[in-house]
Amino acid sequence: MKNKSIICALLLACGIGVSTTSCEDMLSADSDRTTHTNAQDSLYGYWGIMKAVQNLGERYVILGEARADLTYATSSAADTISNIANFKMTNDGDCRYLEVKDYYTVINSCNNYLADVDSLKTNSFGSKIMEKEVAQVLAVRAWTYLQLVNNYGEVPYYTDPITSLDFIDKFDFSKNKLNRENLISKLTPALEAYRNVALPNYGNYNNGAKDIASTLTMFPVKLVLGDIYLTGALEQSHYEAAAKCYYEYLKDNGAYLPTQYTTSARRSSLTGEVFYFGNTWTGAFNSNLSPVGSSYTGEAITVIPSSAGKLYGTVLTGVANVFGYRTNSTMDTDSEEGNESEATTSASVTAFPDPTYRQLGPSQQYLSLCKAQQYIIQEVETDPVEALRDAGDARQAALVDVTTNSSAGFSSLQFIGKPCYSGFSYTFPVIYRKALVWLRYAEAINRAGFPSYAFAILKNGLCNDYLPVLQKDVEQEVENEDGNLDTILVDVYDTINKPCYYIPRAEYDKAQLKESYMKFTSEFTIMDGTQAANIGVHARGCGLVGFADSLYYTYGNKLAEAGVVYGQSTLADSIDAVENMIVDELALETAWEGNRYPDLLRIASHKGDAGAHWFADKIARRGDPREPGVDYAESAEYKAIYDYLKADKKNWYLKLPSYK
């Protein structure tokens, strides 16, 4: 009876027959919908679903970061935020971030849409009119189920619309549940049929302050598929399937990693202090460009947008508030005297750091990780490279807003500035962006057996010109038994002057057999494929680690730091070491975007029996200052979290509501 009552609570809460035919308060469209005139109801239903997805945006970030290792709950944190962060008992409904019914509202809306839409209807050219919308609804439903599994572990799973109480009475949770073990079998079949369907494009939407490309609100099927394969991976073929999804998306949508999203460091010749500049990297979270096609050089791929005022839809200020920013939405109306009918209305959101709002701050673990990085410089091209002392990872300067305001009674407080660093971001949360896709691709190919290639994504970037070359049937003279020279044909593995010289021959040979996800053609260079200009993700915050550096951030050195000897240790040891490097890079590059807790859950599952200790230790060290000679694992703070998480994997997840 308990399982049945949980189902009733969940499904009744999301509303039988949830309406999907209204989108009046969704972002206003300025695009021409003529093509879809005969499918007007289906389009309104589709945008009703996207409206429901907005209700998940803020909790995606809060739940994804509060429980992980890159934040800590401050003394100003509300009880619910503090309880979430410290793994104390929380109940569904305790706050707006703990409302499981909101996920099922999206799912039920998707189910209704898919049951009603005429997916086979064609236009005069024989094309299926609603194919793109159907692909998106399937992707949104699968993505929503993935969030439920990441947050709750095991959840009710259904694909039929709820039209009566009879459905709930007959629902059998024992046969209709979704968890990490069956994610792939339940979610991928329907999506795979639409993996090559293009995104719908409705032009731009005005949120009151700016125009936002409609394609930025879409969930590319291949990226959702990749996440499902990577999260539910039970065997190597699943890692390969994930790698292929990410690879195909990158290849078809401008794989080149934009160099403009970097942050630089220098030492002042006057004061000797390190200063940072070029923080255009934060522009990734204020993008309104369309991410469609190989010419796209932006960073954002999928966002959950905020309106600038209630007149234009949902205003998403919750994340900014929890991170410490006081926000204010204002509306302005302009009209000429005597011509009020032509009045135009605009809106805007302003944000100011306020310590009374600051519930989550950057953890000591994050700050220590940034400080431990080596920023590589080279004053003159002929000089050796060197590490800029005290610089650390320069990305921190673009993310942590250090604010001093003595008149307000606070000084030198560190605020998580990602959604507000350069003004309130209307396109945050960012669900997918290019560097994140590269890092998940690195995670997938690493587990598929290519750790040196995965490391290349961190250090150099991948394109064909960077890789070693195998020259076949090269003539070579050798001395025979008589002392004479014979000419023979040999294969020469040439690594000279190749940035990815460290890729072993065995891995290179194996990669040649995996053309579906390991062939780095012209699409992996800049724009038209004529110039090799990809960069490594680590270079975004650590200077010249890519091509000039052969002393610091190298494959051999990083393996050695993990106790692995390059060329002598097992492939499994190299894979585990590189995976931990990827985890660090995910922290440096994607901190506070909502991914961290799911990242740690997913990677813990990759590690098998060792995953539980790794997971508990990682989160328990959120307060670790890495002081020399101090074992943080002996602290009370560490033990409280570690013991709780290590005791039972059920403690890793939020609790579903239960009723008697």
C-alpha positions in Angstrom: 0.0 0.0 0.0 2.8 2.4 0.7 4.1 2.2 -2.9 0.6 2.8 -4.2 0.1 5.9 -2.0 3.4 7.4 -3.1 2.3 7.0 -6.7 -1.0 8.6 -6.0 0.7 11.5 -4.3 3.1 12.1 -7.2 0.7 11.7 -10.1 -2.3 13.4 -8.5 -0.1 16.3 -7.4 1.0 16.9 -11.0 -2.7 17.1 -12.0 -4.7 14.7 -14.1 -5.1 16.1 -17.6 -2.5 18.9 -17.1 -3.3 21.6 -19.7 -0.8 22.0 -22.5 -2.7 24.3 -24.7 -1.8 27.7 -23.3 1.5 29.6 -23.4 0.4 33.1 -23.0 3.1 33.9 -20.4 5.8 32.1 -22.3 8.5 34.3 -24.0 6.8 36.1 -26.8 7.6 34.9 -30.3 8.4 37.2 -33.2 8.8 34.3 -35.7 6.6 33.3 -38.7 4.6 30.2 -37.8 3.0 29.9 -41.2 4.5 26.4 -41.8 2.7 25.1 -38.8 -0.7 26.7 -39.2 -2.4 23.3 -39.3 -0.7 22.2 -36.1 -1.4 25.3 -34.0 -2.7 23.3 -31.0 0.4 21.1 -31.1 2.7 24.1 -31.1 0.9 25.7 -28.2 1.2 22.4 -26.4 4.9 22.3 -27.1 5.5 25.7 -25.7 3.4 24.8 -22.7 5.9 22.1 -22.0 8.8 24.5 -22.3 7.1 26.8 -19.9 6.9 23.9 -17.4 10.6 23.2 -17.9 11.3 26.8 -16.7 10.0 25.6 -13.3 12.9 23.1 -13.1 15.7 25.6 -14.0 16.5 27.0 -10.6 16.4 23.7 -8.7 18.7 22.2 -11.4 21.4 24.6 -10.1 20.5 24.6 -6.4 20.1 20.8 -6.0 23.1 20.2 -8.3 25.5 22.4 -6.3 24.3 22.6 -2.7 25.0 18.9 -2.0 28.3 18.7 -3.9 31.9 19.8 -3.0 32.2 23.2 -4.6 29.8 25.2 -2.2 29.2 25.5 1.5 26.1 26.7 3.3 26.7 30.1 5.0 25.4 31.4 8.3 22.7 33.2 6.3 21.4 30.0 4.7 17.7 29.2 5.2 17.1 26.0 7.1 16.0 24.2 3.9 19.1 25.2 2.0 21.3 24.3 4.9 19.6 20.9 5.3 19.9 20.1 1.7 23.6 21.1 1.7 24.4 19.1 4.9 22.3 16.0 4.0 19.9 16.5 6.9 16.3 15.3 6.7 14.2 17.2 4.2 10.6 16.6 3.1 9.1 17.0 -0.3 7.4 20.5 -0.2 9.8 22.0 2.4 10.8 24.6 -0.2 10.2 25.4 -3.8 13.3 23.4 -4.8 11.8 20.2 -3.3 8.6 19.8 -5.3 8.8 16.5 -7.2 5.4 17.1 -8.7 7.0 19.8 -10.9 9.1 17.1 -12.7 5.9 15.0 -13.3 4.1 18.1 -14.6 6.6 18.2 -17.4 6.5 14.5 -17.9 2.7 14.3 -18.0 2.6 17.3 -20.4 5.0 15.5 -22.7 2.9 12.3 -22.5 -0.3 14.2 -23.3 1.5 15.9 -26.2 2.8 12.7 -27.7 -0.6 11.0 -27.4 -2.4 13.8 -29.2 0.0 15.0 -31.9 -0.3 13.7 -35.4 3.3 12.7 -35.8 2.7 11.3 -39.3 1.1 14.3 -40.9 3.1 15.6 -43.9 3.2 18.8 -45.9 3.0 19.1 -49.6 6.7 18.1 -49.9 6.2 14.9 -48.0 8.0 16.1 -44.8 6.5 15.3 -41.4 5.3 18.6 -40.1 5.7 17.9 -36.4 8.8 15.7 -36.5 11.1 18.3 -35.0 8.6 19.1 -32.2 8.1 15.4 -31.4 11.9 14.9 -31.2 12.1 17.8 -28.8 9.3 16.6 -26.6 10.9 13.1 -26.4 14.3 14.8 -25.5 12.7 17.0 -22.8 10.9 14.0 -21.3 14.0 11.9 -21.2 16.1 14.8 -19.8 13.5 15.3 -17.0 13.5 11.6 -16.1 17.3 11.8 -15.9 17.0 14.7 -13.5 14.6 12.6 -11.3 17.0 9.7 -11.2 19.9 12.0 -10.3 18.0 13.6 -7.5 15.8 10.7 -6.2 17.6 7.5 -7.3 14.5 5.5 -8.2 11.3 7.0 -9.4 7.9 6.1 -11.0 8.1 5.7 -14.8 5.3 6.0 -17.2 4.8 7.2 -20.8 1.0 7.2 -21.1 -1.0 10.3 -20.4 -2.9 10.2 -17.1 -6.6 10.5 -18.0 -8.3 8.9 -15.1 -8.0 7.7 -11.5 -8.1 4.2 -12.9 -4.6 4.6 -14.2 -3.2 5.4 -10.8 -5.2 2.6 -9.1 -3.6 0.1 -11.5 -0.1 1.5 -11.4 2.5 -1.1 -10.2 5.7 0.6 -9.0 7.6 -2.7 -8.9 7.2 -3.0 -12.6 7.3 0.6 -13.6 10.3 2.2 -11.9 13.3 4.0 -13.4 16.8 4.0 -11.9 20.4 4.1 -13.0 20.4 0.5 -13.9 17.6 0.6 -16.5 18.0 4.2 -17.8 19.4 3.1 -21.1 16.9 0.4 -21.8 13.9 2.5 -21.0 14.9 6.0 -22.3 17.1 5.5 -25.4 14.9 3.5 -27.9 12.4 6.3 -28.5 15.1 8.9 -28.7 17.4 6.9 -31.1 14.8 7.1 -33.8 15.1 10.9 -33.7 18.8 11.4 -33.2 19.3 13.0 -36.6 16.3 15.3 -36.6 17.2 19.0 -36.7 16.1 21.4 -34.0 12.9 23.4 -34.7 13.7 27.1 -35.2 11.1 29.8 -34.4 13.4 32.8 -34.7 13.9 34.9 -31.6 11.9 35.5 -28.4 11.7 38.8 -26.6 11.9 38.5 -22.8 11.3 42.2 -22.2 15.0 43.0 -22.2 16.6 41.2 -25.2 15.9 38.8 -28.0 16.8 35.2 -27.3 17.3 32.7 -30.1 14.6 30.0 -29.8 17.2 27.3 -30.6 18.9 28.2 -27.4 15.9 26.7 -25.5 16.2 23.4 -27.3 17.6 20.1 -26.0 19.7 18.4 -28.8 18.7 14.8 -28.9 22.3 13.6 -29.3 23.4 15.4 -26.1 20.5 14.0 -24.1 21.2 10.5 -25.5 24.9 10.9 -24.6 24.1 11.8 -21.0 21.8 8.8 -20.6 24.4 6.4 -22.0 27.1 7.9 -19.8 24.9 8.0 -16.7 23.6 4.5 -17.0 26.7 2.9 -18.4 27.0 -0.8 -17.3 29.6 -1.9 -20.0 32.1 -0.5 -22.4 29.7 -0.4 -25.3 27.7 2.2 -23.4 30.7 4.5 -23.1 31.3 4.1 -26.8 27.6 4.9 -27.5 27.9 8.1 -25.4 31.2 9.1 -27.1 29.5 8.7 -30.5 26.6 10.9 -29.5 28.9 13.7 -28.2 31.3 13.3 -31.2 28.5 13.6 -33.8 27.0 16.6 -32.1 30.4 18.4 -32.0 31.3 17.5 -35.6 27.9 18.8 -36.9 27.8 21.9 -34.8 31.2 23.5 -34.8 33.5 21.4 -32.7 36.2 24.1 -32.5 36.4 25.3 -28.9 36.1 29.1 -28.9 39.3 30.8 -27.8 37.5 34.0 -26.8 36.3 32.3 -23.6 39.6 32.4 -21.8 40.9 34.3 -18.8 44.5 35.5 -18.6 46.9 36.4 -15.8 49.9 38.6 -15.5 52.1 40.1 -12.8 52.1 43.9 -12.4 55.5 45.4 -13.0 54.7 48.1 -10.6 53.2 46.3 -7.6 54.3 42.7 -8.2 50.7 41.5 -7.7 49.0 39.1 -10.1 46.1 40.6 -11.9 43.6 38.9 -14.3 42.0 40.2 -17.5 40.1 39.1 -20.5 37.1 37.9 -18.5 35.0 37.6 -21.6 34.6 34.0 -20.6 31.6 35.1 -18.5 29.9 36.0 -21.7 29.1 32.3 -22.1 26.3 32.9 -19.7 24.8 36.0 -21.4 24.7 34.5 -24.9 21.6 35.1 -27.1 23.2 33.7 -30.3 21.8 30.7 -32.2 23.8 27.5 -31.7 22.9 25.9 -35.0 25.4 24.8 -37.6 29.1 24.4 -38.0 29.8 28.1 -38.2 28.6 28.7 -34.6 31.5 29.9 -32.5 29.6 30.7 -29.4 29.6 28.7 -26.2 26.0 28.2 -25.0 24.0 25.4 -26.5 20.9 25.0 -24.3 19.6 27.4 -21.7 16.6 27.8 -19.5 15.8 31.5 -20.1 14.5 34.0 -17.6 12.1 36.8 -18.5 12.9 40.3 -17.5 9.5 41.0 -16.0 6.3 39.1 -15.1 4.5 40.6 -18.1 6.9 38.5 -20.3 6.8 35.3 -18.3 8.7 33.6 -15.5 11.5 35.6 -13.9 14.2 33.3 -12.6 16.0 35.1 -9.8 16.2 32.3 -7.3 19.7 31.1 -8.1 21.1 34.7 -8.0 19.4 35.2 -4.7 20.7 32.0 -3.1 24.2 32.9 -4.4 24.0 36.2 -2.6 22.5 38.7 -5.1 19.6 41.0 -4.3 17.6 41.3 -7.5 14.9 43.7 -8.7 12.8 43.6 -11.8 11.5 46.8 -13.2 9.1 47.7 -16.1 9.4 50.8 -18.3 6.8 52.2 -20.7 7.8 54.7 -23.4 5.2 56.6 -25.4 5.0 59.9 -27.3 2.6 62.5 -25.9 -0.8 62.1 -27.6 0.1 58.7 -29.1 -0.3 56.3 -26.1 -1.5 53.5 -28.4 2.1 53.2 -29.7 3.6 52.8 -26.2 6.3 50.2 -25.9 7.1 48.4 -22.7 10.5 47.0 -21.7 11.8 45.3 -18.5 15.1 44.7 -16.8 16.5 42.8 -13.8 19.3 44.4 -11.7 21.4 42.5 -9.2 23.6 43.6 -6.3 25.6 41.5 -3.9 24.1 41.5 -0.4 25.5 39.3 2.4 22.0 38.8 3.9 21.1 36.9 0.7 24.2 34.9 0.5 23.2 31.3 1.3 25.8 29.4 -0.7 29.4 30.4 -1.0 32.4 29.0 -2.9 33.8 26.1 -0.8 37.4 25.9 0.5 37.8 22.8 -1.7 37.1 24.8 -4.8 39.3 27.7 -3.8 42.1 25.3 -2.9 41.8 23.5 -6.2 42.1 26.8 -8.1 45.1 27.8 -6.1 46.8 24.5 -6.8 46.8 25.0 -10.6 49.9 26.3 -12.4 49.3 29.2 -14.8 51.9 28.9 -17.5 53.6 31.9 -19.2 56.4 32.5 -21.7 57.6 36.1 -22.0 59.5 35.5 -25.2 58.8 32.6 -27.6 62.4 31.4 -27.4 62.4 31.5 -23.6 61.5 28.4 -21.5 58.0 28.4 -20.0 57.4 29.0 -16.4 54.6 28.9 -13.8 53.4 32.3 -12.7 53.7 32.1 -8.9 50.5 32.6 -6.9 48.3 32.9 -10.0 46.5 29.6 -9.8 43.6 29.0 -12.3 42.6 32.4 -13.7 39.0 31.3 -14.3 38.4 31.8 -10.6 38.7 35.6 -11.1 35.9 35.5 -13.6 33.6 33.5 -11.3 34.2 34.6 -7.8 32.9 38.1 -7.1 35.0 39.5 -4.3 33.0 42.4 -3.0 33.9 45.1 -0.4 31.4 47.5 1.0 32.2 48.9 4.4 29.2 51.2 4.4 27.0 48.1 4.2 28.9 46.4 7.0 30.8 43.8 5.0 34.2 43.4 3.4 36.0 41.0 1.2 33.1 38.5 0.9 33.3 36.0 -1.9 30.1 35.6 -4.0 29.4 33.0 -6.6 29.1 35.4 -9.5 28.3 33.1 -12.4 24.7 34.2 -13.0 25.4 37.9 -12.1 29.1 38.6 -12.6 28.7 40.9 -15.6 25.0 41.8 -14.9 22.0 39.6 -14.4 22.1 36.7 -16.9 18.8 36.1 -18.7 20.2 32.8 -20.2 21.3 31.1 -17.0 21.0 28.2 -16.1 23.1 26.9 -19.0 22.2 23.2 -19.4 24.6 22.5 -22.2 27.6 24.4 -23.5 30.5 23.5 -25.7 33.2 23.0 -23.1 30.9 20.8 -21.1 30.2 18.6 -24.1 33.9 18.3 -24.7 34.5 17.2 -21.1 31.7 14.6 -21.2 33.1 13.4 -24.5 36.5 13.1 -22.7 34.8 11.2 -19.9 33.3 8.8 -22.4 36.4 8.1 -24.5 38.5 7.7 -21.4 36.3 4.9 -20.1 36.1 3.5 -23.6 39.9 2.9 -23.4 41.5 6.1 -24.7 42.9 8.0 -21.6 45.7 9.8 -23.6 43.1 11.2 -26.0 40.9 12.3 -23.1 43.9 14.1 -21.6 44.5 15.8 -25.0 41.1 17.4 -24.7 42.3 19.0 -21.4 45.7 20.0 -22.6 45.7 20.6 -26.4 42.3 20.1 -27.9 41.8 17.5 -30.6 42.2 17.8 -34.3 44.0 15.8 -36.9 47.1 18.1 -37.2 47.9 17.7 -33.5 48.0 13.9 -33.5 51.0 11.6 -34.2 51.2 10.2 -37.8 51.7 6.6 -38.8 53.8 6.4 -41.9 53.4 3.0 -43.6 56.0 1.2 -45.7 58.9 3.6 -45.1 62.2 2.4 -46.5 64.8 1.8 -43.9 68.3 0.3 -44.2 69.4 -2.4 -41.8 72.5 -4.4 -41.5 72.2 -8.1 -42.3 74.2 -11.1 -41.0 76.9 -10.5 -43.7 77.4 -6.9 -42.6 75.8 -5.5 -45.7 72.8 -3.1 -45.7 69.4 -4.3 -46.8 66.4 -2.1 -47.5 63.2 -3.1 -45.7 59.8 -1.5 -45.4 58.7 -0.5 -41.9 55.9 1.5 -40.3 57.1 4.6 -38.5 55.1 6.2 -35.7 56.0 9.8 -36.0 55.4 12.0 -32.9 58.0 14.7 -33.7 56.6 18.2 -33.5 53.1 16.9 -32.7 51.3 18.5 -29.8 49.8 15.2 -28.8 53.1 13.4 -28.9 52.3 11.5 -25.7 49.6 9.3 -27.3 51.0 5.8 -27.2 51.1 3.7 -30.4 48.8 1.1 -29.1 46.1 3.7 -28.3 46.6 5.3 -31.7 46.1 2.0 -33.5 43.0 1.2 -31.6 41.6 4.7 -32.3 41.9 4.1 -36.0 39.4 1.3 -35.7 36.8 3.6 -34.1 36.0 6.1 -36.9 32.5 6.6 -35.6 33.8 8.6 -32.7 37.6 8.9 -32.9 38.3 10.5 -36.3 39.2 14.2 -36.0 38.4 15.6 -39.4 38.3 19.2 -40.6 35.2 20.0 -38.6 37.5 19.8 -35.5 39.6 22.8 -36.6 38.6 26.4 -36.9 35.5 27.3 -38.9 36.2 26.2 -42.5 38.7 23.4 -41.5 41.7 25.1 -43.1 43.4 26.1 -39.8 44.3 23.9 -36.8 43.2 26.1 -33.9 41.5 24.0 -31.3 42.5 24.5 -27.7 42.4 22.4 -24.5 39.8 23.2 -21.9 42.5 23.6 -19.2 44.1 26.4 -21.3 41.0 28.5 -20.7 42.3 29.3 -17.2 45.9 28.2 -17.1 47.7 30.0 -20.0 50.1 28.2 -22.3 49.6 24.7 -21.1 48.7 23.5 -24.6 51.6 23.8 -27.0 54.4 25.6 -25.3 54.4 23.7 -22.0 56.4 20.4 -21.9 57.4 20.8 -18.3 54.3 21.3 -16.1 50.9 20.1 -17.3 52.1 17.1 -19.2 50.6 13.6 -19.5 53.5 11.9 -17.8 53.7 14.4 -14.9 49.9 14.3 -14.2 49.9 10.5 -14.3 52.9 10.5 -11.9 51.1 12.8 -9.5 48.4 10.0 -9.3 51.1 7.4 -8.8 50.9 6.0 -12.3 54.0 5.5 -14.4 53.5 6.5 -18.0 54.1 3.5 -20.3 54.4 1.0 -17.4 51.2 1.0 -15.4 48.0 -0.7 -16.6 45.4 0.9 -18.8 42.9 0.7 -16.0 45.2 2.7 -13.8 45.7 5.4 -16.5 41.9 5.5 -17.0 41.2 6.1 -13.3 43.9 8.8 -13.1 42.7 10.7 -16.1 39.1 10.4 -14.9 40.1 12.2 -11.7 41.8 14.9 -13.9 38.5 15.3 -15.7 36.7 15.7 -12.4 39.0 18.5 -11.5 38.6 20.2 -14.8 34.8 19.9 -14.5 35.2 21.8 -11.2 37.4 24.5 -12.7 35.4 25.0 -15.9 31.7 24.2 -14.9 31.5 25.1 -11.2 28.0 26.2 -10.0 26.1 25.5 -13.2 24.1 22.7 -11.6 26.2 19.7 -12.9 28.4 18.9 -10.0 26.4 16.5 -7.9 25.2 14.5 -10.9 28.8 14.5 -12.2 30.0 13.0 -8.9 27.2 10.4 -8.8 27.9 9.4 -12.4 31.7 9.1 -12.0 31.3 7.2 -8.7 29.3 4.6 -10.6 32.1 4.3 -13.2 34.5 3.4 -10.4 32.6 0.3 -9.3 33.3 -0.9 -5.8 35.7 2.0 -5.1 33.0 4.5 -6.0 31.3 4.8 -2.6 34.5 5.8 -0.8 35.5 8.1 -3.6 32.1 9.8 -3.6 31.8 10.3 0.1 35.4 11.5 0.4 35.0 14.0 -2.4 32.0 15.7 -0.8 33.3 15.4 2.7 36.4 17.4 1.7 34.4 20.5 0.6 35.9 22.4 3.6 39.5 21.1 3.0 42.0 24.0 2.9 44.8 21.5 1.9 47.1 22.7 4.7 50.5 21.0 4.6 50.8 18.4 7.4 47.1 18.5 8.3 44.9 15.5 7.7 41.5 17.0 7.1 39.9 13.5 7.2 40.4 13.7 11.0 38.1 16.7 11.3 34.6 16.5 12.7 33.2 18.2 9.7 34.7 15.6 7.4 33.6 12.6 9.4 30.0 13.7 9.8 29.5 13.9 6.0 31.7 11.0 5.1 30.2 8.5 7.5 26.7 9.4 6.5 27.3 9.0 2.8 29.5 5.9 3.1 26.9 4.2 5.3 24.2 3.8 2.7 23.8 4.8 -1.0 20.2 5.7 -0.3 21.6 8.7 1.7 22.9 10.1 -1.6 19.4 10.9 -2.8 16.4 13.0 -1.8 13.4 11.3 -0.4 10.2 10.9 -2.5 7.0 11.9 -0.7 5.1 9.2 1.2 1.7 9.2 2.6 -0.2 6.8 4.8 
